[in-house]
Amino acid sequence: MIARLTLAALFALASFPADPAAAENLSFSGEQAIRFSQNGVIDEVSATGTGVAIVNGAGSGPTLHTLQLTRPFAQIDATVTATPGIGVDEIRFDGIRINPTNVGPGGSPGVFAPIFGAAQNTSLSLTQDTLAAAGTIRICNLSGCPSSIAVDLSQTTGGVALGPGVGGTFMVDGAGPSQLTVAGNPWTIKTTTVSYRTINGGTGFLTDMGFVQGPVSGPSSTAATGGVVQLVSGTQTTSIGLDGTNDLAGQITRLTVTFAPEPGLLLLLGVGGAAMVFLGRRRSLR
């Protein structure tokens, strides 16, 4: 009888989880995706992962005002190949991840705010909006990358990060006369656009946008299980000495965070499941 009452209590608690808005930490599942142009063709690489985000403050309600990501959660390792003889043969993404340890020009790395305000007001942007990148992108002109431009994304000047996810421009020298200029932008929940050279030599545009969405309706309940936040950051590159149509290229990185049940609730559900197994075994022994 006591075991049955304990199990009933566990499921009663699991049916009514603690208010996530009253907590400072929320677990999440997330994706990092990079959409980019190569020889005038659009492609995309991505990776998924999990983590814990710091949101708002205690008792601030279900509206998401501040989101803080404290560590990488989706590292991209991928190689994208193209038809030989057109231009860039390969682009290699080696350990591409967000990097909250590098502080941007506004400080507070990995902190985004005011999220709900920027989502609701077309004239209001994020005032905290930087999350630096790390890893290396190799742009290969020859098969197997014996000669390439290696773009190290962990760029700093005076101890301050710059480039993708932060803002600012840096240049990278490759083999021979090749050189790449990388102009990054901070993150936004609004629309971002970059341009690229098309196969026919014209100019095309890549566009993506961020958003916030609550688990039921509207963005006012985003700081709850099932709430979704998407941030985007555009990077524009120009080059000399690269074959094909890669003198003008761009990429847009998306970070998508979906809040999951709190770790305490998951533990509680695990205890409940263990109790069910225990009771089942007891009954089978009767």
N, C-alpha and C positions, 0 to 999 in steps of 0.2 A: 504493500500500500504506500509506504514511504517513497519507494522508487518511482511509482506511478505519479505521485504528486510532484516529485522533483522534475520528472520529465515534462509534466504538464506546465510547470512553472517556467522551464526553459523555453518551451515553444511559445508561451505567452509573451515572454520577454523578446524573443526573436521576431514576433509579429509586430512589435512596436519598438523599433530601434531608437536609440538615443538621437536627439535632434542634432544632425551634423553641423548645423549653423552654430551650435554652442561649443563646438570643438575647434581647435586650432589646426588640427591635422586631418587631412582626408586622403585615403588611398585612391589610386587611379590606375587605369590602363591608358596607354598613350601610343601615339604613332608620330614618327618623324618621316616626312616625305619630301623629296626634292624633285621638282619638275624643271626640266632644262632643255635647251636646244643643242643639237649636235649635227653639224653639216646641214643645218636648216630643218632638221627633223626633231619633233618634240618627243621626249622620253621621260621616264620617271623611275626613281628608286625609292625604297622605303624600308623602314624597320619598326617593330613594335616593342613595347616593354611595359613595365609597371613601376610605380613609385609612390611616394607620399608627398603631398603638397601642403604647404601652410596657407590657409585661407582666412581672410578677414581677422576678426578678433572674437573672443568669447562673447556670446549673446548678441551678435550683430544681425541676427536674422538670416533667412535663406538667400538673401541677395548677395551675389558675389561682387565685392568691391576690390579686393586685393588677392592676387594669386602669386605665390612664391614657389618656384621650382629650385630645389637645392642641389640636385645632382643629375647627371645624364641618365636617361631612361630608354633610349632607343638608338643604338649605334648602327650606322650604315656601313657595311662592307660589301661592295658590289663592283663589278666590271661590266661596262656597257660597250659593246663592239658595234662597228658600222661596216658598211660595204667598203672594202679596200679600194683605194684609188680615188675616192671622192674628196677626202679631206682628213679630218681627225679620225684615226682608226679606232682608238679606245679612249674611254674616260674611266679612270679608276677612282673609286671612293674608298679611301682607307681610314677606317676608324672615325668617320664623321659623326659628331655628337655635339650636343649643346654643352657649354662649358661655364657653369656659374662661378667658377673660381676667378675668372678674368673680369675685373670691374670695368664697366664702360664709362663714358664721360659723365654720365649722370649719377654714378655710384649705384648702390643697391642692385647688384647683378642678379638676374633671374626673378626680379619683382615686377609685377605688372599691375598698374592701377591708373585711374579708376575704371575698372572693367565695365560695370553696369552703366556708369555715366557716359562713357565713350560709345557704348553700344546704342544708347538711347538718343544721344545728341549728335547730330551730324557735324556740328562745328567743334565738338570736343574730342580731343585725341588723348591717348594714353600719355600721362606725364612721367610714368615710370615704365620703361619699354625696352630695356636692353638685356640681352642674353647672348653672350659671345658664343662663337663656334670653335670647334677643335677638330683636328684630323687633317688629312691631306687629300687634295684632289689632283690627280695626275692626268694631264692632257697630252695624249700620245700621238705623234705624227707618224711613227713607224711601228709596225707590228711587233708586239712584245714590249713596247715602251723602252727600247734601249736609249732613246733620246726623247725627253719630254719636258714639259713645264710642270713643275711640282708646286702647287699652291698650298702653302701651309696656312691654315685658317686661324691659327693661334697667334695672330699678329697683335703687337702692342707698341705703343710709343709713349715713353715716359711712364711705363707701368700701367697705362690705360689701354684697354682693348679697342680695336677698330676693325671695320670691315663688316662681313655678314652678321646680321643680328644685332649690330651695335651702331653702325654708321661710320662713314669715313672711307678713304681711298688709299690703297697701297699698290705697288707694282712688283711684279715677279719676272725675273729674267730666266729665259730658257736657253737651250743650246743654240749657237749661232746668233742670228739677228732677232730671234723670237722674243717677244715681251708681252706680258699680259697686265692690264690695269683692271683692278677689282674695286668696284664701288659698292659698298654695302649700305643697308638701311636698317633702322631699328624695327622691332616687331610692331604689328598693328592688328586690331580686330576689324579694321575697315578694308578697303580694296587696295591692292598693290599691283603695279604693272611694270614689266620690263620689256625691252625690245630685243629682237634678234634678226639676223640676216636670213632670209628665206633661200630655198634651193635656187630660185630664179634670180636671186640678187636683190630682191626687194626687201622691205622692212615689215616684219610681223610683230605681233605683241602677245605676250603671255600675261594673263590676268587671273588673280585669285583673291579671295576675300576671307576674312575671319568672321566669327560669329560667337554668340553665347546663347545657350538654350537650356531651359529647365527641363526636368524629367516629365512634367505634365504639360505645361503650356507657358510660353513666354520665357524671357530671360530673368525674371525676378526671383526664380527659385533655383538658380543654377548651382548654388553651393549645397547640393544635396545629392544623394545617390542617384545616378542616371543623368546628372547635369553634364553638359558638354561645353568646352571652350576650345575654339580654334584660333590660333594666332598665325599670321603670315609675315614673311620678310622677303623682300626682293633684293637680288644682287645683279648688278649690271657689269658686264665685262666687255672690254675692247682690247684688240690685240694687233700686233704686227708680226709678220713672219709665220702665221698659221695658214695651212692650206685650206682651200675650199671657201665656204661662206662663214667662217668662224671669226672674222674680224669684229663682228658685233654679235654678242651672245648674252643670254641672261638665264637666271634660274630663280625660282620661287620656292622657298622652304615653308612647309606647313607643320605646325605642332598642334596636334589634336589631343586633348585631355578629356577623358570620360571618368567621372568620379564613381568609385565602386563602394560597396558596403564598408563601413569602418572596420579596422582590424579587430576591435573588441567584439563586434557583432559576428564576424567570421569565426572568431574563437568560440563564441557562444554556440553558434550553429554546429561547430565541430564537436563540442561537448555534448550537445543534444544528439548528434548522430552516434557518438560513442555510447550514449545511454541507451539508444534504441538497439544497438547491436548487443549490449549487455543483457537487456531485458529479453531479447529474442533467444539468446543462448540459455537463459534461465528457464524460459518456457519450454524449450526443446528438451531440457533435462528432466522436466516433471513427468 
